[in-house]
């Protein structure tokens, strides 16, 4: 999980618009590849110089970013390997994992 501050996001979007002379959606949307987390992080680190924010080493979300969709057994091992501070899982949408299957495996389909 990544905690974002609404006022920071708004200021970042305003800066993008000011720099490019058009709305932030068309600027970001025109990029073939981008990471919203990287854009936010760079804005906080490079523009704000970290003011009002902090970096933590904890990973509150266990994420499967790339590769193939996990089998049921691989998914169970993935969940079993979560650290005690991890309270969520994230599966990248483009790896093809069916959300209904994830819900079934973690018991949210009841």
For each residue, the residues with C-beta under 8 A, 3 or more apart:
1: 60 61 87 88
2: 37 40 61
3:
4: 8 9 40
5: 8 9 52 53
6: 9 10
7: 10 11
8: 4 5 11 12 40 43 44 48 52 53
9: 4 5 6 12 13 40
10: 6 7 13 14
11: 7 8 14 15
12: 8 9 15 16 39 40 43 47
13: 9 10 16 17 24
14: 10 11 17 18 24
15: 11 12 18 19 43 47
16: 12 13 19 20 24 27 28
17: 13 14 20 21 22 23 24 27
18: 14 15 21
19: 15 16
20: 16 17 24 27
21: 17 18
22: 17 26 27
23: 17 26 27
24: 13 14 16 17 20 27 28
25: 28 29
26: 22 23 29 30
27: 16 17 20 22 23 24 30 31
28: 16 24 25 31 34 36 39
29: 25 26
30: 26 27
31: 27 28 34
32:
33:
34: 28 31 38 39
35: 38 39
36: 28 39 40
37: 2 40 41
38: 34 35 41 42
39: 12 28 34 35 36 42 43
40: 2 4 8 9 12 36 37 43 44
41: 37 38 44 45
42: 38 39 45 46 47
43: 8 12 15 39 40 46 47 48
44: 8 40 41 47 48 50 53
45: 41 42 48 49 50
46: 42 43 49
47: 12 15 42 43 44
48: 8 43 44 45 51 52 53
49: 45 46
50: 44 45 53 54 55
51: 48
52: 5 8 48
53: 5 8 44 48 50
54: 50
55: 50
56:
57:
58: 85
59: 62 63 83 85 86
60: 1 85 86 87 88
61: 1 2 86 87 88 89 90
62: 59 78 79 81 82 83 86 88 89 90
63: 59 89 90 91 92
64: 67 70 78 89 90 91 92 95 97
65: 92
66: 92 95
67: 64 95
68: 95 96
69: 95 96 97 98
70: 64 74 75 78 91 97
71: 74 75
72: 75 76 101 105
73: 76 77
74: 70 71 77 78
75: 70 71 72 78 79 102 105
76: 72 73 79 80 105
77: 73 74 80 81
78: 62 64 70 74 75 81 82 89
79: 62 75 76 82 89 105 106
80: 76 77
81: 62 77 78
82: 62 78 79 86 89
83: 59 62 86
84:
85: 58 59 60
86: 59 60 61 62 82 83 89
87: 1 60 61
88: 1 60 61 62
89: 61 62 63 64 78 79 82 86 102 106
90: 61 62 63 64
91: 63 64 70 95 97 102
92: 63 64 65 66 95
93:
94:
95: 64 66 67 68 69 91 92
96: 68 69
97: 64 69 70 91 101 102
98: 69 101 102
99: 102 103
100: 103 104 109
101: 72 97 98 104 105
102: 75 89 91 97 98 99 105 106 108
103: 99 100 106 108 109
104: 100 101 107 108 109
105: 72 75 76 79 101 102
106: 79 89 102 103
107: 104 110
108: 102 103 104
109: 100 103 104
110: 107
